[in-house]
């Protein structure tokens, strides 16, 4: 398109001058400025989308498939409504789910014979807060996987195995069992030393040791039962429950000292390095000795309170995990 203009000012001969202005149709196509043009483009896109949806529906009908497109209704983003409020509880799963979704979520705590759908994809190297937990007979809230391993250890006679928690298992079997435990499965016929080693490894691989909140100076000053009891009460509830569970486990081991040759000092010695994490090896070694003394005092205190000595074992054993979880 060419536009002509006349330059009527001081033009010689009254003829005027002409010049060309570069308004071309190509430039209009490259730089559309009109809202009408934009609207036409949007309408074209919507038309293409409708045609594609119709073709998909037609394709589905021809092949005997009921297409979902005929039920699709596109509304405004503001057209929403509140259906329900759902929360997650580590012990009971999802609370407040609509009835149509409850089938997809197991409501019972899994047993040792079923895969355990835990909150975390792993059971080693993650915090206890991110794992599915259950209560033991004393009311301690601990990860369910610990209770399952404990129940298997007891049922296979691990408490009477000589050197339990002290003898290292074979690495090949431990790696296989780790993979199964990460799936929530406790395999059958596991070597008891492998189970004991994995229990220690669970504590050792925590993101933070359960006794790391206690300073070495405070642990060093604990030389009586009263001081040790008051000191561990400073732990957060999660770590306090884990410590209580571990002490109860060590007490059960010591009660069978006649068979396993593990007294209070021996079992405290093998557990102490797994309860703290320090970067400096020398400091870690010194602190482990202090933690060992703390654990030993707590073990002897619990033994005395339940009326048992290191050899007679008159204290009543805890219930099995099946009873704790209400499983038959």
N, C-alpha and C positions, 0 to 999 in steps of 0.2 A: 504494500500500500504506500502510495506517494502522496504527500500533502504539499500543496503549492501555497506560497505566501507572497504577497506583494509588499515591496519595501517602499512605500509612498513618501518617504521623507527624503527630500533633496534628490529624488530620482531623476536622472537625465532622460529627457524625451518623454517623461510620463509613462514609460513602458514598465517600470518596476523590475525587481530581480526575483529569481526563483532559487530555492534551495530545497534539498531533500532531508527529511528527518527519518532516522533509522528505526521506525516502529514497524516491525515485521511480525508476521503470524508465528514464525518460529520462536521469537522471543516470548510471545504470549504463552506459548505452550511450555516453555522451560520455566517461566516465572509466573505462575498463576497467582494473581493477587485478589481475585474476586471471591467473596464467600460463596457465591453461587457455584463456582467451579469446584471448590472444596466439597460442598454438599453433594454435587453430582458424583464426585469420586467416592464418597462414603456410601451413597446409594448404590453405586455400581458394586462395591465390595459386599454390601449386604445382599444384593441380588445374587451374586456369585455364591455366597454362603448358603442362601436358601436353595439354589439349584443343586449344590453339592449334597445338602441334606436330603433333598427329595430323591436324588439318584441313589444315595446310600439306602434309603428306605425301600426304594424300588428293588434294589439289588438283594436286600435281605428277604423281601417277600418272595422273590423268584427262587431263592435257594431254601425256602422253608424255614427261614430264621426270622423270628419276631424282632424287629429292630426297635431299639430304645429311643430312636429319634422322634417317633410319633408321640412320646410322652414328655419330650423335652419342652419346657416352657422357660423362656428367658425373661426374667423380670428385672426390676430395678435393684441395684445393690443395697438400697435402704429398706427393701421389703424383707425384713428378717423378724424372727420371733424367738423368744427364749423357751427352750423345751425343758431342760433339766440342768441341774448343777451336779457335776460328777467330781468326786475326790478319790484319791488313792491312799489306801491304808496298807502299810507293810505287812500286817498280819491277816487282814481280811480281804485284800485285793481292792477292786474298784467298788466304791459305794455310790449309790444313786443312779446306777445305769438303768436306762429304759429296759423293759422286759424283752424287747426284740434283740437286745445286744447281750443279755446275760448268758446266753448259751455259749457265746464265744469265749467267756472268761471263766476259768475254774474257780469255784467258790471255796473249796477245801484246800487246806495245806497239803501239799503232795507228800506221799510216803516214800520210803526208800525203794519201793518197787516201781515207782513211776517217775518219769522225767520231771524235773523241778523247773517250772517256768519262773525263774528269778527275775528281779528287776534289772540286774546286771547280766551282761552276756558272759561274764567270767566270775569265778568264785575266788581266785587268787589275785592278789595285788590290787584289790579295790576296797574301799572303805565299807565298814559294816552298815553304815546308813543307806548304802545303795543296794543292799541285798535283802532278800526275803528273810524275815526273822520269825522265831517262835520262842515260847517261854519254856524254860526247863522247870523241874519240880520245885525249885526254890524261887521261882519268879524272875529269874534272870532272862532278859531279852537278848538272845544271841542268834547269829545266822543259822538258819535251818540246816545248812550243809554241815556245820560242826556237830549238831546233834545227830545227824545221820551217820557221820563217821564214828562218833562216839558209840552209838548203839551197835554198829557193826564190830567195832573193836571189842566191846564187852561180850557180844554174842559169840565171837570166835575165840574167846579165851585169851585175849590179848593182855589182860591184867596179870595173868600168871606166867606170861612168857618172859624168860630170863633176859634181862637187859632191855626191857621195853622202853622206848623213847631214847635209848642210848645207842643201840645198834643201828647203823645206817642200812637202808634197804637197797636193792638193786635199782640202778638208774633206769634201766629199760622198762621195768614194770611201773615205776613211779610215773614216768612220762605218759604211759598208756592210761593209768588211773586218773591222772590230771585231766586228760582230754575228756574222759567220761564224766568226771565231776563237773567240768565246765558246762556239760550238757544237762546237769542235774541228775545224773545216774551214778549210783554207787554200785560198782560191779561186784559180782559174787566171787567168793574164794580169793579175796585179797590177802596177801601176806600181812600179818598183824604189824610187823615192823614197818611195812610200807604205809599203813594207815597212820601209825604213830608219827612217822616222819612227815607225812602230809599235814597232820594237825600242827606240828611245830612250824612247818613251812608257811601255813596260813597266817600265823602270827608274825613270822619273820618278814613276810612280803607285804604286810599292810603299808599303806602310804605313810603312816606315822605309828611308831611304837605305842602300845597302850600305856606305858609308863613314862613316855617322853615328857609329859606335863609336869612330872616331879623332878626337881633339880637334884643333881648329884649330892649337893650339900645336905638337902633334906633327907635323902635316902640314907646317907652315911650316918646321920644322927639317930636313925631308928634302930634302937637296940633292945626295945621292949615290945610286948604285944600291944600295949596301950598306944605307944607312939606310932607303930605300924598301922594300927587300925584307924587312927585319926588321920594319918597321912593319906592313905588310899581313899578316904572319903572326899578328898579334894578333887578326885578325878571326875570328869563329866560322866553322866549316867551310862552312856554307851560303853565307855572304857571300863567303868566300874563293874558293869555286868559281865564283861568279857573276862576281867581279872577274877571275879568270883567264880565264874564257870571253870576257868583254868585251875584255880586253887582246888576246887572240888574234884576235878579230874586227877590232879596230883595226889590228893588225899586218898582216892580210891586205889591208886597205884601203890602208895606206901602201905596200905592195909594188907596188901599181898606181898610184902617184902620177903616173906619166907620162900616164895616161889620165884619172884622176879629179881631178887637181890637189889632192889631199888629202895633205899631209905629216903628220908626227907631231904637230906643234903644232896644225894645223887640226883633225884628228880628235879630239885631246884637248880642244880648246876646245869642240867641240859636245857632247861626252859629259860633260864635267865638271859642268854644272848638273843633270844627271839622276842623279848619283851621291850627292847629299846633299840634305837637306831642312832648311831653317832658316826660322824665321818672320820674322826681321828682314831686310828686303831688302838693306840696306847690308852687314850681316854675311855674308849669303848670297853677295853679289857678290864680296866680298873672299875668302871661303873658296873660291869656285869657281875663282878664279885660282890659289890654292894647290893645289887638287885637279888643275887642269890641268897644273901643273908635275909633280905626282906621276905622273899618267898618262903624260905625255910621257917621263919618265925610264924608266918601266916598259916603254913601247913600244920605245924605243931599245935597252933592254937585251935584250928578246926578239928584236929584229931582229939584233942583233949575235950572239946565241947561235945563231941558226939560219943564220948565215953569209950574210945578205941585207942589202942596202942599201935605201934608200928608193926606188930606181929599178930595180934589176936583178931582184929577186924570184926568186932562185934557191932559196929555201926551199920545201920540198915542201909542197904544200897539204894540208890535213886531208882525211880521208875524208869522203865524203858521208854525210848522216844515214841514208840507206838502208843503207849498209854498217855504220854504227855500231849500228843497231838490229837488224841481222840480217835485214832485209827484202830481198826480191828486187826 
